[in-house]
């Protein structure tokens, strides 16, 4: 029998290559909880190419380092 795990709002979990944090947000005027990536461990890909991404940024374009699409 599996034991239940308790995760609080301030905890993070790890999925293959990414750290996730629960965040309450509003989507289409409805409150929801979503997992949001807060850190990366391994390579990140776009269209089969390795890209270097930032964990956070002041604007959308700064989320990707040296990526020219």
PDB file of N, CA, C and O in Angstrom:
ATOM      1  N   UNK A   1       0.835  -1.178   0.000  1.00  0.00           N
ATOM      2  CA  UNK A   1       0.000   0.000   0.000  1.00  0.00           C
ATOM      3  C   UNK A   1       0.884   1.247   0.000  1.00  0.00           C
ATOM      4  O   UNK A   1       1.787   1.376   0.826  1.00  0.00           O
ATOM      5  N   UNK A   2       0.619   2.153  -0.924  1.00  0.00           N
ATOM      6  CA  UNK A   2       1.388   3.394  -0.984  1.00  0.00           C
ATOM      7  C   UNK A   2       0.918   4.347   0.093  1.00  0.00           C
ATOM      8  O   UNK A   2      -0.272   4.437   0.394  1.00  0.00           O
ATOM      9  N   UNK A   3       1.887   5.067   0.676  1.00  0.00           N
ATOM     10  CA  UNK A   3       1.514   6.093   1.649  1.00  0.00           C
ATOM     11  C   UNK A   3       1.275   7.403   0.915  1.00  0.00           C
ATOM     12  O   UNK A   3       1.861   7.655  -0.137  1.00  0.00           O
ATOM     13  N   UNK A   4       0.410   8.229   1.480  1.00  0.00           N
ATOM     14  CA  UNK A   4       0.096   9.516   0.864  1.00  0.00           C
ATOM     15  C   UNK A   4       1.235  10.487   1.116  1.00  0.00           C
ATOM     16  O   UNK A   4       1.861  10.476   2.176  1.00  0.00           O
ATOM     17  N   UNK A   5       1.490  11.323   0.127  1.00  0.00           N
ATOM     18  CA  UNK A   5       2.525  12.345   0.220  1.00  0.00           C
ATOM     19  C   UNK A   5       1.819  13.678   0.395  1.00  0.00           C
ATOM     20  O   UNK A   5       0.807  13.939  -0.257  1.00  0.00           O
ATOM     21  N   UNK A   6       2.343  14.515   1.264  1.00  0.00           N
ATOM     22  CA  UNK A   6       1.788  15.850   1.435  1.00  0.00           C
ATOM     23  C   UNK A   6       2.736  16.845   0.799  1.00  0.00           C
ATOM     24  O   UNK A   6       3.925  16.871   1.118  1.00  0.00           O
ATOM     25  N   UNK A   7       2.213  17.663  -0.102  1.00  0.00           N
ATOM     26  CA  UNK A   7       2.987  18.703  -0.759  1.00  0.00           C
ATOM     27  C   UNK A   7       2.349  20.034  -0.411  1.00  0.00           C
ATOM     28  O   UNK A   7       1.139  20.207  -0.561  1.00  0.00           O
ATOM     29  N   UNK A   8       3.160  20.976   0.056  1.00  0.00           N
ATOM     30  CA  UNK A   8       2.624  22.302   0.380  1.00  0.00           C
ATOM     31  C   UNK A   8       2.844  23.252  -0.796  1.00  0.00           C
ATOM     32  O   UNK A   8       3.557  22.923  -1.745  1.00  0.00           O
ATOM     33  N   UNK A   9       2.239  24.410  -0.727  1.00  0.00           N
ATOM     34  CA  UNK A   9       2.340  25.401  -1.799  1.00  0.00           C
ATOM     35  C   UNK A   9       3.775  25.860  -2.028  1.00  0.00           C
ATOM     36  O   UNK A   9       4.099  26.301  -3.130  1.00  0.00           O
ATOM     37  N   UNK A  10       4.631  25.772  -1.039  1.00  0.00           N
ATOM     38  CA  UNK A  10       6.013  26.243  -1.167  1.00  0.00           C
ATOM     39  C   UNK A  10       6.981  25.154  -1.610  1.00  0.00           C
ATOM     40  O   UNK A  10       8.156  25.439  -1.842  1.00  0.00           O
ATOM     41  N   UNK A  11       6.521  23.929  -1.730  1.00  0.00           N
ATOM     42  CA  UNK A  11       7.378  22.824  -2.143  1.00  0.00           C
ATOM     43  C   UNK A  11       7.583  22.805  -3.648  1.00  0.00           C
ATOM     44  O   UNK A  11       6.805  23.391  -4.400  1.00  0.00           O
ATOM     45  N   UNK A  12       8.630  22.131  -4.074  1.00  0.00           N
ATOM     46  CA  UNK A  12       8.872  21.890  -5.489  1.00  0.00           C
ATOM     47  C   UNK A  12       8.977  20.388  -5.677  1.00  0.00           C
ATOM     48  O   UNK A  12       9.368  19.675  -4.753  1.00  0.00           O
ATOM     49  N   UNK A  13       8.630  19.894  -6.868  1.00  0.00           N
ATOM     50  CA  UNK A  13       8.825  18.491  -7.193  1.00  0.00           C
ATOM     51  C   UNK A  13       9.755  18.421  -8.395  1.00  0.00           C
ATOM     52  O   UNK A  13       9.992  19.430  -9.060  1.00  0.00           O
ATOM     53  N   UNK A  14      10.280  17.238  -8.673  1.00  0.00           N
ATOM     54  CA  UNK A  14      11.181  17.067  -9.810  1.00  0.00           C
ATOM     55  C   UNK A  14      10.596  16.040 -10.758  1.00  0.00           C
ATOM     56  O   UNK A  14      10.230  14.939 -10.346  1.00  0.00           O
ATOM     57  N   UNK A  15      10.508  16.403 -12.032  1.00  0.00           N
ATOM     58  CA  UNK A  15      10.130  15.494 -13.100  1.00  0.00           C
ATOM     59  C   UNK A  15      11.357  15.392 -13.994  1.00  0.00           C
ATOM     60  O   UNK A  15      12.253  16.229 -13.878  1.00  0.00           O
ATOM     61  N   UNK A  16      11.435  14.442 -14.847  1.00  0.00           N
ATOM     62  CA  UNK A  16      12.635  14.242 -15.646  1.00  0.00           C
ATOM     63  C   UNK A  16      13.096  15.548 -16.278  1.00  0.00           C
ATOM     64  O   UNK A  16      12.470  16.052 -17.210  1.00  0.00           O
ATOM     65  N   UNK A  17      14.185  16.086 -15.768  1.00  0.00           N
ATOM     66  CA  UNK A  17      14.810  17.273 -16.330  1.00  0.00           C
ATOM     67  C   UNK A  17      14.264  18.612 -15.889  1.00  0.00           C
ATOM     68  O   UNK A  17      14.781  19.645 -16.316  1.00  0.00           O
ATOM     69  N   UNK A  18      13.232  18.639 -15.047  1.00  0.00           N
ATOM     70  CA  UNK A  18      12.627  19.922 -14.684  1.00  0.00           C
ATOM     71  C   UNK A  18      12.131  19.915 -13.235  1.00  0.00           C
ATOM     72  O   UNK A  18      11.605  18.917 -12.742  1.00  0.00           O
ATOM     73  N   UNK A  19      12.314  21.056 -12.573  1.00  0.00           N
ATOM     74  CA  UNK A  19      11.760  21.264 -11.237  1.00  0.00           C
ATOM     75  C   UNK A  19      10.436  21.992 -11.411  1.00  0.00           C
ATOM     76  O   UNK A  19      10.355  22.958 -12.171  1.00  0.00           O
ATOM     77  N   UNK A  20       9.397  21.539 -10.716  1.00  0.00           N
ATOM     78  CA  UNK A  20       8.059  22.113 -10.849  1.00  0.00           C
ATOM     79  C   UNK A  20       7.569  22.633  -9.503  1.00  0.00           C
ATOM     80  O   UNK A  20       7.910  22.087  -8.453  1.00  0.00           O
ATOM     81  N   UNK A  21       6.773  23.686  -9.546  1.00  0.00           N
ATOM     82  CA  UNK A  21       6.200  24.271  -8.328  1.00  0.00           C
ATOM     83  C   UNK A  21       4.707  24.481  -8.558  1.00  0.00           C
ATOM     84  O   UNK A  21       4.314  24.919  -9.640  1.00  0.00           O
ATOM     85  N   UNK A  22       3.867  24.182  -7.570  1.00  0.00           N
ATOM     86  CA  UNK A  22       2.437  24.440  -7.728  1.00  0.00           C
ATOM     87  C   UNK A  22       2.159  25.946  -7.617  1.00  0.00           C
ATOM     88  O   UNK A  22       2.649  26.611  -6.704  1.00  0.00           O
ATOM     89  N   UNK A  23       1.378  26.463  -8.546  1.00  0.00           N
ATOM     90  CA  UNK A  23       1.061  27.895  -8.573  1.00  0.00           C
ATOM     91  C   UNK A  23      -0.431  28.061  -8.834  1.00  0.00           C
ATOM     92  O   UNK A  23      -0.977  27.460  -9.758  1.00  0.00           O
ATOM     93  N   UNK A  24      -1.093  28.888  -8.006  1.00  0.00           N
ATOM     94  CA  UNK A  24      -2.494  29.197  -8.251  1.00  0.00           C
ATOM     95  C   UNK A  24      -2.553  30.337  -9.260  1.00  0.00           C
ATOM     96  O   UNK A  24      -1.878  31.353  -9.094  1.00  0.00           O
ATOM     97  N   UNK A  25      -3.350  30.172 -10.293  1.00  0.00           N
ATOM     98  CA  UNK A  25      -3.445  31.192 -11.334  1.00  0.00           C
ATOM     99  C   UNK A  25      -4.893  31.289 -11.807  1.00  0.00           C
ATOM    100  O   UNK A  25      -5.739  30.477 -11.429  1.00  0.00           O
ATOM    101  N   UNK A  26      -5.162  32.285 -12.631  1.00  0.00           N
ATOM    102  CA  UNK A  26      -6.487  32.461 -13.198  1.00  0.00           C
ATOM    103  C   UNK A  26      -6.393  32.229 -14.700  1.00  0.00           C
ATOM    104  O   UNK A  26      -5.667  32.935 -15.399  1.00  0.00           O
ATOM    105  N   UNK A  27      -7.124  31.242 -15.188  1.00  0.00           N
ATOM    106  CA  UNK A  27      -7.170  30.907 -16.609  1.00  0.00           C
ATOM    107  C   UNK A  27      -8.624  31.043 -17.054  1.00  0.00           C
ATOM    108  O   UNK A  27      -9.508  30.392 -16.496  1.00  0.00           O
ATOM    109  N   UNK A  28      -8.870  31.874 -18.042  1.00  0.00           N
ATOM    110  CA  UNK A  28     -10.243  32.112 -18.517  1.00  0.00           C
ATOM    111  C   UNK A  28     -11.188  32.463 -17.366  1.00  0.00           C
ATOM    112  O   UNK A  28     -12.300  31.942 -17.275  1.00  0.00           O
ATOM    113  N   UNK A  29     -10.722  33.357 -16.492  1.00  0.00           N
ATOM    114  CA  UNK A  29     -11.498  33.857 -15.350  1.00  0.00           C
ATOM    115  C   UNK A  29     -11.837  32.777 -14.321  1.00  0.00           C
ATOM    116  O   UNK A  29     -12.751  32.955 -13.516  1.00  0.00           O
ATOM    117  N   UNK A  30     -11.109  31.663 -14.343  1.00  0.00           N
ATOM    118  CA  UNK A  30     -11.347  30.576 -13.401  1.00  0.00           C
ATOM    119  C   UNK A  30     -10.053  30.275 -12.644  1.00  0.00           C
ATOM    120  O   UNK A  30      -9.006  30.067 -13.258  1.00  0.00           O
ATOM    121  N   UNK A  31     -10.127  30.251 -11.298  1.00  0.00           N
ATOM    122  CA  UNK A  31      -8.948  29.917 -10.499  1.00  0.00           C
ATOM    123  C   UNK A  31      -8.615  28.443 -10.674  1.00  0.00           C
ATOM    124  O   UNK A  31      -9.488  27.577 -10.607  1.00  0.00           O
ATOM    125  N   UNK A  32      -7.340  28.180 -10.900  1.00  0.00           N
ATOM    126  CA  UNK A  32      -6.851  26.807 -11.059  1.00  0.00           C
ATOM    127  C   UNK A  32      -5.469  26.701 -10.432  1.00  0.00           C
ATOM    128  O   UNK A  32      -4.789  27.705 -10.222  1.00  0.00           O
ATOM    129  N   UNK A  33      -5.067  25.477 -10.136  1.00  0.00           N
ATOM    130  CA  UNK A  33      -3.692  25.199  -9.730  1.00  0.00           C
ATOM    131  C   UNK A  33      -2.992  24.544 -10.907  1.00  0.00           C
ATOM    132  O   UNK A  33      -3.540  23.641 -11.540  1.00  0.00           O
ATOM    133  N   UNK A  34      -1.775  25.003 -11.200  1.00  0.00           N
ATOM    134  CA  UNK A  34      -0.975  24.465 -12.296  1.00  0.00           C
ATOM    135  C   UNK A  34       0.434  24.188 -11.803  1.00  0.00           C
ATOM    136  O   UNK A  34       0.909  24.836 -10.870  1.00  0.00           O
ATOM    137  N   UNK A  35       1.104  23.223 -12.430  1.00  0.00           N
ATOM    138  CA  UNK A  35       2.526  23.002 -12.193  1.00  0.00           C
ATOM    139  C   UNK A  35       3.288  23.930 -13.129  1.00  0.00           C
ATOM    140  O   UNK A  35       3.035  23.943 -14.333  1.00  0.00           O
ATOM    141  N   UNK A  36       4.213  24.698 -12.586  1.00  0.00           N
ATOM    142  CA  UNK A  36       4.993  25.651 -13.366  1.00  0.00           C
ATOM    143  C   UNK A  36       6.472  25.280 -13.241  1.00  0.00           C
ATOM    144  O   UNK A  36       6.964  25.035 -12.139  1.00  0.00           O
ATOM    145  N   UNK A  37       7.180  25.240 -14.377  1.00  0.00           N
ATOM    146  CA  UNK A  37       8.611  24.931 -14.366  1.00  0.00           C
ATOM    147  C   UNK A  37       9.366  26.068 -13.691  1.00  0.00           C
ATOM    148  O   UNK A  37       9.186  27.235 -14.038  1.00  0.00           O
ATOM    149  N   UNK A  38      10.217  25.720 -12.719  1.00  0.00           N
ATOM    150  CA  UNK A  38      11.010  26.728 -12.017  1.00  0.00           C
ATOM    151  C   UNK A  38      12.506  26.451 -12.119  1.00  0.00           C
ATOM    152  O   UNK A  38      13.303  27.166 -11.511  1.00  0.00           O
ATOM    153  N   UNK A  39      12.900  25.438 -12.865  1.00  0.00           N
ATOM    154  CA  UNK A  39      14.317  25.126 -13.046  1.00  0.00           C
ATOM    155  C   UNK A  39      14.477  23.921 -13.952  1.00  0.00           C
ATOM    156  O   UNK A  39      13.610  23.049 -14.004  1.00  0.00           O
ATOM    157  N   UNK A  40      15.588  23.878 -14.660  1.00  0.00           N
ATOM    158  CA  UNK A  40      15.849  22.789 -15.601  1.00  0.00           C
ATOM    159  C   UNK A  40      17.159  22.101 -15.251  1.00  0.00           C
ATOM    160  O   UNK A  40      18.101  22.758 -14.809  1.00  0.00           O
ATOM    161  N   UNK A  41      17.231  20.776 -15.443  1.00  0.00           N
ATOM    162  CA  UNK A  41      18.417  19.997 -15.135  1.00  0.00           C
ATOM    163  C   UNK A  41      19.196  19.593 -16.377  1.00  0.00           C
ATOM    164  O   UNK A  41      20.426  19.626 -16.367  1.00  0.00           O
ATOM    165  N   UNK A  42      18.514  19.217 -17.430  1.00  0.00           N
ATOM    166  CA  UNK A  42      19.156  18.677 -18.617  1.00  0.00           C
ATOM    167  C   UNK A  42      18.910  19.577 -19.821  1.00  0.00           C
ATOM    168  O   UNK A  42      18.359  20.670 -19.695  1.00  0.00           O
ATOM    169  N   UNK A  43      19.326  19.102 -20.984  1.00  0.00           N
ATOM    170  CA  UNK A  43      19.144  19.851 -22.219  1.00  0.00           C
ATOM    171  C   UNK A  43      17.668  20.125 -22.499  1.00  0.00           C
ATOM    172  O   UNK A  43      16.795  19.339 -22.131  1.00  0.00           O
ATOM    173  N   UNK A  44      17.408  21.246 -23.153  1.00  0.00           N
ATOM    174  CA  UNK A  44      16.070  21.634 -23.590  1.00  0.00           C
ATOM    175  C   UNK A  44      16.096  21.683 -25.111  1.00  0.00           C
ATOM    176  O   UNK A  44      17.068  22.147 -25.707  1.00  0.00           O
ATOM    177  N   UNK A  45      15.023  21.203 -25.738  1.00  0.00           N
ATOM    178  CA  UNK A  45      14.996  21.086 -27.191  1.00  0.00           C
ATOM    179  C   UNK A  45      13.826  21.854 -27.789  1.00  0.00           C
ATOM    180  O   UNK A  45      12.775  22.001 -27.165  1.00  0.00           O
ATOM    181  N   UNK A  46      14.029  22.343 -29.013  1.00  0.00           N
ATOM    182  CA  UNK A  46      12.974  22.923 -29.830  1.00  0.00           C
ATOM    183  C   UNK A  46      13.206  22.446 -31.251  1.00  0.00           C
ATOM    184  O   UNK A  46      14.271  22.691 -31.819  1.00  0.00           O
ATOM    185  N   UNK A  47      12.234  21.775 -31.832  1.00  0.00           N
ATOM    186  CA  UNK A  47      12.366  21.209 -33.184  1.00  0.00           C
ATOM    187  C   UNK A  47      13.623  20.355 -33.338  1.00  0.00           C
ATOM    188  O   UNK A  47      14.277  20.386 -34.380  1.00  0.00           O
ATOM    189  N   UNK A  48      13.953  19.596 -32.301  1.00  0.00           N
ATOM    190  CA  UNK A  48      15.088  18.690 -32.359  1.00  0.00           C
ATOM    191  C   UNK A  48      16.442  19.326 -32.094  1.00  0.00           C
ATOM    192  O   UNK A  48      17.450  18.620 -32.042  1.00  0.00           O
ATOM    193  N   UNK A  49      16.489  20.639 -31.925  1.00  0.00           N
ATOM    194  CA  UNK A  49      17.741  21.347 -31.668  1.00  0.00           C
ATOM    195  C   UNK A  49      17.844  21.677 -30.179  1.00  0.00           C
ATOM    196  O   UNK A  49      16.851  22.048 -29.554  1.00  0.00           O
ATOM    197  N   UNK A  50      19.043  21.543 -29.612  1.00  0.00           N
ATOM    198  CA  UNK A  50      19.264  21.931 -28.220  1.00  0.00           C
ATOM    199  C   UNK A  50      19.244  23.446 -28.132  1.00  0.00           C
ATOM    200  O   UNK A  50      19.907  24.130 -28.911  1.00  0.00           O
ATOM    201  N   UNK A  51      18.473  23.973 -27.171  1.00  0.00           N
ATOM    202  CA  UNK A  51      18.436  25.412 -26.932  1.00  0.00           C
ATOM    203  C   UNK A  51      18.760  25.675 -25.472  1.00  0.00           C
ATOM    204  O   UNK A  51      18.576  24.801 -24.625  1.00  0.00           O
ATOM    205  N   UNK A  52      19.235  26.861 -25.177  1.00  0.00           N
ATOM    206  CA  UNK A  52      19.576  27.265 -23.822  1.00  0.00           C
ATOM    207  C   UNK A  52      18.503  28.236 -23.346  1.00  0.00           C
ATOM    208  O   UNK A  52      18.335  29.308 -23.926  1.00  0.00           O
ATOM    209  N   UNK A  53      17.782  27.870 -22.304  1.00  0.00           N
ATOM    210  CA  UNK A  53      16.690  28.701 -21.809  1.00  0.00           C
ATOM    211  C   UNK A  53      16.987  29.215 -20.407  1.00  0.00           C
ATOM    212  O   UNK A  53      17.766  28.618 -19.664  1.00  0.00           O
ATOM    213  N   UNK A  54      16.360  30.325 -20.059  1.00  0.00           N
ATOM    214  CA  UNK A  54      16.465  30.893 -18.714  1.00  0.00           C
ATOM    215  C   UNK A  54      15.301  30.371 -17.873  1.00  0.00           C
ATOM    216  O   UNK A  54      14.227  30.088 -18.403  1.00  0.00           O
ATOM    217  N   UNK A  55      15.512  30.249 -16.589  1.00  0.00           N
ATOM    218  CA  UNK A  55      14.441  29.820 -15.689  1.00  0.00           C
ATOM    219  C   UNK A  55      13.358  30.886 -15.561  1.00  0.00           C
ATOM    220  O   UNK A  55      12.183  30.558 -15.398  1.00  0.00           O
ATOM    221  N   UNK A  56      13.744  32.154 -15.635  1.00  0.00           N
ATOM    222  CA  UNK A  56      12.793  33.265 -15.529  1.00  0.00           C
ATOM    223  C   UNK A  56      13.365  34.459 -16.291  1.00  0.00           C
ATOM    224  O   UNK A  56      14.563  34.508 -16.571  1.00  0.00           O
ATOM    225  N   UNK A  57      12.511  35.409 -16.622  1.00  0.00           N
ATOM    226  CA  UNK A  57      12.940  36.598 -17.353  1.00  0.00           C
ATOM    227  C   UNK A  57      11.945  37.726 -17.135  1.00  0.00           C
ATOM    228  O   UNK A  57      10.813  37.497 -16.711  1.00  0.00           O
ATOM    229  N   UNK A  58      12.372  38.930 -17.426  1.00  0.00           N
ATOM    230  CA  UNK A  58      11.513  40.107 -17.321  1.00  0.00           C
ATOM    231  C   UNK A  58      10.518  40.181 -18.484  1.00  0.00           C
ATOM    232  O   UNK A  58       9.459  40.795 -18.353  1.00  0.00           O
ATOM    233  N   UNK A  59      10.856  39.554 -19.629  1.00  0.00           N
ATOM    234  CA  UNK A  59       9.938  39.543 -20.761  1.00  0.00           C
ATOM    235  C   UNK A  59      10.104  38.238 -21.543  1.00  0.00           C
ATOM    236  O   UNK A  59      11.057  37.492 -21.319  1.00  0.00           O
ATOM    237  N   UNK A  60       9.188  37.973 -22.447  1.00  0.00           N
ATOM    238  CA  UNK A  60       9.152  36.714 -23.192  1.00  0.00           C
ATOM    239  C   UNK A  60      10.454  36.433 -23.940  1.00  0.00           C
ATOM    240  O   UNK A  60      10.972  35.318 -23.876  1.00  0.00           O
ATOM    241  N   UNK A  61      10.983  37.418 -24.638  1.00  0.00           N
ATOM    242  CA  UNK A  61      12.176  37.216 -25.456  1.00  0.00           C
ATOM    243  C   UNK A  61      13.416  36.853 -24.649  1.00  0.00           C
ATOM    244  O   UNK A  61      14.317  36.196 -25.169  1.00  0.00           O
ATOM    245  N   UNK A  62      13.475  37.266 -23.394  1.00  0.00           N
ATOM    246  CA  UNK A  62      14.631  36.964 -22.556  1.00  0.00           C
ATOM    247  C   UNK A  62      14.583  35.551 -21.966  1.00  0.00           C
ATOM    248  O   UNK A  62      15.541  35.123 -21.322  1.00  0.00           O
ATOM    249  N   UNK A  63      13.485  34.823 -22.174  1.00  0.00           N
ATOM    250  CA  UNK A  63      13.400  33.443 -21.675  1.00  0.00           C
ATOM    251  C   UNK A  63      14.368  32.505 -22.401  1.00  0.00           C
ATOM    252  O   UNK A  63      14.745  31.462 -21.867  1.00  0.00           O
ATOM    253  N   UNK A  64      14.765  32.878 -23.610  1.00  0.00           N
ATOM    254  CA  UNK A  64      15.667  32.044 -24.390  1.00  0.00           C
ATOM    255  C   UNK A  64      16.986  32.767 -24.604  1.00  0.00           C
ATOM    256  O   UNK A  64      17.007  33.904 -25.076  1.00  0.00           O
ATOM    257  N   UNK A  65      18.087  32.109 -24.258  1.00  0.00           N
ATOM    258  CA  UNK A  65      19.420  32.689 -24.450  1.00  0.00           C
ATOM    259  C   UNK A  65      19.907  32.334 -25.845  1.00  0.00           C
ATOM    260  O   UNK A  65      19.914  31.161 -26.217  1.00  0.00           O
ATOM    261  N   UNK A  66      20.304  33.309 -26.603  1.00  0.00           N
ATOM    262  CA  UNK A  66      20.935  33.085 -27.909  1.00  0.00           C
ATOM    263  C   UNK A  66      20.158  32.149 -28.816  1.00  0.00           C
ATOM    264  O   UNK A  66      20.760  31.348 -29.531  1.00  0.00           O
ATOM    265  N   UNK A  67      18.824  32.233 -28.802  1.00  0.00           N
ATOM    266  CA  UNK A  67      18.001  31.408 -29.690  1.00  0.00           C
ATOM    267  C   UNK A  67      17.437  32.317 -30.773  1.00  0.00           C
ATOM    268  O   UNK A  67      16.770  33.310 -30.480  1.00  0.00           O
ATOM    269  N   UNK A  68      17.704  31.977 -31.995  1.00  0.00           N
ATOM    270  CA  UNK A  68      17.206  32.768 -33.120  1.00  0.00           C
ATOM    271  C   UNK A  68      16.246  31.910 -33.915  1.00  0.00           C
ATOM    272  O   UNK A  68      16.658  30.988 -34.620  1.00  0.00           O
ATOM    273  N   UNK A  69      14.959  32.217 -33.800  1.00  0.00           N
ATOM    274  CA  UNK A  69      13.930  31.423 -34.481  1.00  0.00           C
ATOM    275  C   UNK A  69      13.335  32.246 -35.604  1.00  0.00           C
ATOM    276  O   UNK A  69      12.447  31.772 -36.313  1.00  0.00           O
TER     277      UNK A  69
END
